[in-house]
Amino acid sequence: MDKLFFAPRVVDPVEMDPTIFRPESMELRKRFLDIHIEDRISYNPETNTLFLNFAGMRVRTEEDLAAIKEAVDRTLEPLGKRVYSIVNYDRFVADDDIIDKYMDLVKYVEDKYYLKVSRYTSSGFLRLKLGKELEKRKVSSRIFETGDEAARHLIDS
């Protein structure tokens, strides 16, 4: 303390996370970056619109697909009606070995639950890639560049 130019003030100290001091992985991505699927889904009953925030999401496994399907079914099945939907795909990634099954899940959700859907991402590459895969499955394949464009698409038509 004699080397500090001030007296430190410590109020309600919190114990450090013990995983910092362990040799095994802290799974930081899982703990801090991955958003649970339940936190990515919201429904507005006033506009009958489902919002799926898939920004920054990475779909890696069939377990990821099952979690998405279960969360969407749990949200929409009880409504007993079709909804409008807006999906944010900014920085979205589906691994190459799972993309076909992911797109089949997208078709299932659209066929079962949607009146109309708008998707968007600022990535031109992803717009082309997703658009091509959606078109193959004969579902709504237009993907907008911004959320505002996607929302206007639902309102205007």
Secondary structure, DSSP 4 states (H G I P E B T S, - for coil): -TT-SS-----S--PPPGGGGSSS---HIIIIIPPPGGGGEEEETTTTEEEEE-TT-EE-SHHHHHHHHHHHHHHHGGG-S-EEEEEE-TT-EE-TTTHHHHHHHHHHHHHHHEEEEEEE-S-HHHHHHHHHHHHHTTS---EESSHHHHHHHHHH-
